[in-house]
């Protein structure tokens, strides 16, 4: 408990939810990230200071603090380091710390989190500087003039009121911002529950990757791995959108698939009929291997080994022309590449499907059932307590 | 990507009779900077005599080869999409199949400490093989995640997987994992290399970022770890962020080179957090790097890996050999 309290009392930046070890650094951060004039790069001391500077020096109105979270972009609030933070936000921050954050490697992630957070937030930032308010003299309105300003620029409403009240409405607009502001004490993605919570790419992309995984039967690897596209505005990762290594993507190219041997009988899926015996033998072998390994994960491994053994047997089976049952070849697609098992993604699995009905049921069903099983095993592994 | 034409010079030249498809890996021989192994998507493994600039040997797999390594001057191991680990005797020109994985073999490393070969595969395991006979010594699960990269120095063996996990093993005792970590980088792990002094490792991701981490779990040591951005190009208002595909250590100075899909090679001093130099831009993405054992030469493989699917016609696949100077590689 004491440790958590100590954590919560770490200085943090109201504008981007980032934590610092030292308030001095926080102030430096705020000056560099949030109070810097985008025109002349002068570093001001507070949000209103920046606003007044821009108005007087450059004749430009700024209605948002640069690089801030969408609900924390109020430029009127005077915040300097930890001074001036609305008390309810302090409370909320503490709540989040004690509720959601228990991983200790959060600090390690911080630099990455910070870098990630800023480019992403640039997007909503400048775009909402509505040109309409530029010519008005009302730009940097003193707090007393809020009502008038609200009429001028309805956008501002969001930031005048208690930010959390607006959240439901804002969610679709700024999905990235939803995490830092929502207050559940048990975050959806425990891995990113604390310092990194404000990093948009992680959260938005984790959600975004879901449908894709379902659609494409992606290898069950990335439980929280972002889709590669998830960067901020103003930057682009030169990588295919799918979060799979370049080599795997390249390997799907048909020219890198094994060619069916011309002389050997066309590989047919029928031999999967013999799978049970082979796979058992292999499973036993693997079980033995597993027995040599440490006991902790042995069970999970055996399960996996068995699944793999089946996969292998299935894959290897077409290579044994001797056991091909001739009548089974009817209507079987000829080129089921042995690589298939390597990437469960491969669409070739559909080739197995037609075999399902009728007498091939046992063999045909196997691959379909196998992978969910394997995935289940993996899911189990994933759900284990995080490494600490 | 703009193609820069660079004049051949004494410090840098192209290898002749290169593979006909993308180059997956280049590795210098353990005790000389004369020989270089090159594996390729054209299913071949080639041995080059760098000083004479000739191809000495060539053998093939059934499918593209993803990685290759030396055991000693005359033996190589290779694996790839055909899931088969091959040993090749370069003197006798004979090959031996050591065994198979259930998925493509992504990484092949030789562990001189225990005289064994290690293979990392997309089947989610690492296997250890007796280096002389077809005998799998053990299969080690890597969290059921596809192995993307691995590196070994002495007994320290580090594996990076598709789910951004990092497993630290001791090859002398493969009974259990020494450490399991999550990558400190947010994006897909691309390459990991252990420091020659075994203190830590360098890890790169597809998002133009490199992390320097330490193996000692003492918090004082862990404090030193950091990450930095690199291999990014500002193009007008858009910042293009490239995968960092390759890392290679200078075995003497503990500095390292990184190669990115942006076509640049940078040399870094990881302990002092300094960039020592950047070479000119190569014709396409840098897919693999290898320093020679004494750090005097750097092999740079340039191959487009379909990062953006944009470029037509496909840029040439080239291996450059660059003789580097102390100025470029020694900490200042």
Interface residues (C-beta under 8 A of the other chain):
Chain A: X105 X108 X109 X111 X112 X113 X115 X116 X119 X191 X196 X199 X201 X202 X219 X221 X222 X223 X225 X226 X228 X231 X234 X235 X236 X237 X238 X239 X240 X243 X244 X245 X246 X247 X248 X249 X250 X251 X256 X257 X258 X286 X289 X292 X293 X294 X296 X297 X301 X304 X308 X311 X312 X315 X339 X341 X342 X343 X374 X377 X378 X381 X386 X387
Chain B: X22 X24 X41 X62 X63 X64 X66 X81 X82 X83 X102 X103 X104 X106 X122 X123 X124 X138 X139 X140 X141 X143 X144 X145 X146 X148 X161 X162 X163 X164 X175 X176 X180 X181 X182 X184 X185 X186 X187 X188 X190 X206 X207 X208 X209 X222 X225 X226 X227 X229 X232 X237 X238 X239 X240 X241 X242 X243 X245 X261 X262 X305 X306 X307 X308 X309
